[in-house]
Amino acid sequence: MASERDAEKRKFEVAPSSYKSVVWDHFGFAVDYDADGKRIVNKQSTVCKHCYASVGYATGNTTNMFSHLRRHHPSVSIGRARSTSATANVNRPQPTIAASFQQQFATSSDKHKTITKAVGVFISKDMQPYSVVEDSGFRHMMKTIEPRYHVPSRTHFSGKVIPELYEACRGDIANELKQAPYLALSTDSWTSRATVSYLTVTVHYIVDWKIKAFVLQTHPLYESHTSEHLADELLHAVTEWKLERASIPIPVTTDNAQNIVNAIRNTASFGPHVGCFAHSLNLAAKKVVSLNPVSRLLGKIRKVVTFFHKSTTAHKVLAEKQVMLNIPQHRLIHDVTTRWNTVHDMLEQQPAIYSALLDKAVKKSAKDMSMLTDSELKLAEELIQLLNPLKKMTTLMSSESTPTSSMILPLKTMTLKSMAPDSQDSPTIRDAKAAVTKDLEKRYTDPDLLDFLHRATVLDPRFKSLPIIDEAMCDQVYKDLTSEIMEHQFQEGPSNE
């Protein structure tokens, strides 16, 4: 009951700030309510904040209020100027919990900044377009998660949030790179769908026995892709990120295009050049595809694949045959000239394709289809067996989270062994094996590169016995490596431990 009386007493309106008299620190205007509950401020009556007594008021005349204070509250100190403190707001009604959760965060608040940064991380990590923040579905999700948060515009993210995240991330990486004594680079040039060429540079290093890699930059290439231009672009990246190390050239892994190979070999800051092994396998496998019998076979298979793309009935039957024959269940694809493994994937489906073509539901619509002969079916099966090792190694190198140069020579040796001729090989398979062997044997034969790869391999616990070379050469590699380690230790000085 006491709280109700207090609430009833404190029904007054704080005088506006334009009322300068000090007496208004102690008085407010009376508040009444009509029959409908509407709040009405009575500016002809004031209320004492100390005893809640009602005192009449005529505009501009504060005599009655001063008299009330002297008579009834003599102990109250009356200042010379009206206070600007928040005590005048003590009677303002407290907002409800529901109303509090509807009040939006100020853009300068920590909560708003934290959520905005999280949205920026989402855009950058998931490679989302800036326009995602203006999509109705995204805004509905954010409104549901946090109604008090207002999503900024796309220009705010593109002009402020993402650049700030980039600078912070760049600073962290740059500081960590300073601590890495040895670095390696990998680079690749590529063309976007908008027909713009780019050069991407990635750095690799070891910290606390963990291999780390970061994409440093992707720059457009507007000039001709000459060796000199590519070398300048790489040197620019090295200088910008301060990757130089005294008297230590930086190893660089690229594809086998001659312009980038020459760019690395002719620049003193780089070396050795390490050709991408997956790309080397791709080049070797393409030699198989270019053989005339294989090329003719693939031409007929492409027509069959096109038929299955156009017929929904044939596609459904094919899916059933894939399950029945335990063949990878995926839509038929056309081979792509730049990716030989698509040839393997296309050949792999031949048993299911052949079975589907003989099905009653498909046979009628495929009556004009040129079926593979028995010899062509046999060649397709033999090609799958031939390409299987190359496919597995390509998948291994592509899916490996930390592929290292130590794997190159062992995988090359295994590939060449799988291409050894067999007395039961058909002429086409014999030619295919010879083509792969000839192309792969010439890779990684440079003496300096070979020595580099031998040392990398011997330092990998998986291959430290070096079964890929003879005993004499193995001993020499160990001897050279031991001498290098001792020299390095001598240069660093005695250990403090």
Sequence and secondary structure as in RCSB ss.txt:
>XXXX:A:sequence
MASERDAEKRKFEVAPSSYKSVVWDHFGFAVDYDADGKRIVNKQSTVCKHCYASVGYATGNTTNMFSHLRRHHPS
VSIGRARSTSATANVNRPQPTIAASFQQQFATSSDKHKTITKAVGVFISKDMQPYSVVEDSGFRHMMKTIEPRYH
VPSRTHFSGKVIPELYEACRGDIANELKQAPYLALSTDSWTSRATVSYLTVTVHYIVDWKIKAFVLQTHPLYESH
TSEHLADELLHAVTEWKLERASIPIPVTTDNAQNIVNAIRNTASFGPHVGCFAHSLNLAAKKVVSLNPVSRLLGK
IRKVVTFFHKSTTAHKVLAEKQVMLNIPQHRLIHDVTTRWNTVHDMLEQQPAIYSALLDKAVKKSAKDMSMLTDS
ELKLAEELIQLLNPLKKMTTLMSSESTPTSSMILPLKTMTLKSMAPDSQDSPTIRDAKAAVTKDLEKRYTDPDLL
DFLHRATVLDPRFKSLPIIDEAMCDQVYKDLTSEIMEHQFQEGPSNE
>XXXX:A:secstr
 HHHHHHHHT EE   TT   GGGGTEEEEEEE TT  EEEEEEEEEETTT  EEE BTTB HHHHHHHHHH TT
S   SS   SGGGGTTS    HHHHHHS   TTSHHHHHHHHHHHHHHHHTT  GGGGGSHHHHHHHHHH TT  
   HHHIIIIIHHHHHHHHHHHHHHHHHH S  EEEEEEEE TTS EEEEEEEEEEETTEEEEEEEEEEE  S  
 HHHHHHHHHHHHHHTT   TT  EEEEE S HHHHHHHHT TTEEEEEE HHHHHHHHHHHHHTSHHHHHHHHH
HHHHHHHHHH HHHHHHHHHHHHHTT         BTTBTHHHHHHHHTHHHHHHHHTSHHHHTTTTTS    HH
HHHHHHHHHHHHHHHHHHHHHHHH SS  GGGHHHHHHHHHHHT   TT  HHHHHHHHHHHHHHHTTT  HHHH
HHHHHHHHTSTTTTT TTS HHHHHHHHHHHHHHHHHHHHHH     
